[in-house]
Amino acid sequence: MDAWVPMNDVIPLCKAMLETYRDLGSRRNRQKTRMMWLTDEMGIEEFRAEVERRMLSCFPHWLRLAFGRARRV
């Protein structure tokens, strides 16, 4: 995702990524049940925006910065 996160935020970021996959990923075709297919379908920018939206809803200290990177403040 081309983002750096502090060590304390790795688990919340992984949680947001997995929840995005859980909620939006395909379950119909077992050959396509991979995060890579979801990011291919959505596009990396849309996937990143969805993960950031989920991070902001649970962790309001996250802000979106230029170049699509997230930063804790």
HELIX and SHEET records of a PDB file:
HELIX    1   1 MET A    7  ASP A    9  5                                   3    
HELIX    2   2 VAL A   10  LEU A   24  1                                  15    
HELIX    3   3 ARG A   30  LYS A   32  5                                   3    
HELIX    4   4 MET A   35  MET A   42  1                                   8    
HELIX    5   5 ILE A   44  CYS A   58  1                                  15    
HELIX    6   6 ALA A   66  GLY A   68  5                                   3    
SHEET    1   A 2 TRP A  62  ARG A  64  0                                        
SHEET    2   A 2 ALA A  70  ARG A  72 -1                                        
END                                                                             
